[in-house]
Amino acid sequence: MLIDESPEQALKEYDIAGNLAEVLIKHYPAHLWGVNVDLRGGIVQVTNMRLSGRWGFVLLLKDVLADTTNRLIINAGGELLERYRMKRTGFDEAQYENLKTDKLGDFIAEK
């Protein structure tokens, strides 16, 4: 939240982000989903905090809100899992422990 945002705008962003995170948790349980909504910028950022807080997807907010089936957010979450070679299922500890890392210890995603 930016300091110059109104409390109403911040609450709306928080509400939308929470609803989208619930969709991801329902489809891909036990992952640490990060969803950030920026009304002013018109975007939604989706990350998986277990895999990387830096890499994820940016979606247009207008498209996400128009998608009554939530396919955009579900597909973004699933594709993020696949890029780290994780199954599109609930969190798998054994699979997670076997992910490859770079020299800095960050998990390596496919490009």
N, C-alpha and C positions, 0 to 999 in steps of 0.2 A: 504494500500500500504506500502510495506517495503521501507526503505530508500535506500537500495542497488538495488532496481528494476530500470530498465531503463524506461524512459518516454514512450517508445513504448509499453513495457509490461504493464505498468499501464493503458495506454489508451486502450489496447486490453481487459484487465480485466474489465475496466469500460464499454466498449462497449457491451461485452457479458452480463454483469450483467444487464445493462439497457434493453437489448432485452428480457432477461428472466423476468425481472420485468414487462415489458409491457404485456407479455403473462399472467402473474398472474393477473394483473390489469384488463385485458380484461375478464378473466373468473370469477374473484372474485373482482368486483369493490368496491372501497371506503375502502378497507383494506390497512393498512400500511405495505406493503411487503418490507422486507429487503433481498436483494440478494447480496452475496459477492462471487466473483470468485477469486480463487488462482491458477494461471497458474503453478507455481512452485510445489505446492502440488497436483495439478490435481483434485481439488474439487470445488463444488458449495455449498454454505451454504444458506439455505432458512429459513427465520424467518418471523413472523407476529409481527410487533413492537407494535401493540395494545394489543396483547395477552402476548407476552414475547419476550424480546430481547435475552434471554439466551437459550431458547429451540426452536428447529426447526429440520430441516433435513440436512444431508450432503449427497450429490450425487457425483458420479464420473463425472468429467468434460467430459471425453471422451464419456461416455454414454449419457450425456445430449446433447452434440454436435452432436452425431450420430442419435439422436431421432428427425427425421424431422417432426413428428406430435406434438412434445412438450408434449407428454403424461407424461413423467417422472416429469417434473416441475409442470404440472397441477395437477397430482395425489399427489405430495408432498404437494402442497398448500392446496388441498382439504382435505387431511388426517390431516394436521395440524389444519384446522378449525374444523374438526370432533372431534379431540382429546380434544378440548375445548368446545365441544358441540355447535358449531356454524354451521349454515346451509351453504351449499356449494352454496351460492348465494351472492348477494351484501351485504354489511355491514348492520346489523340490530341493531340499537341503543338500542332498548328495550331488545333484546336478550343479548346484550353486558352488559347492566346494571344489568342483573340478573345472571351473571356468579358468581360462588362460588370462594371465596378466602381463602388462608391459613392464619395463624396467622401473617404473615409478609405483607399481603395484595396482594400477588401474586396470579394470577388466577391459579386454579387447573386444570391440564390436566389429561386425562385418560392415563394410561400407556400401 
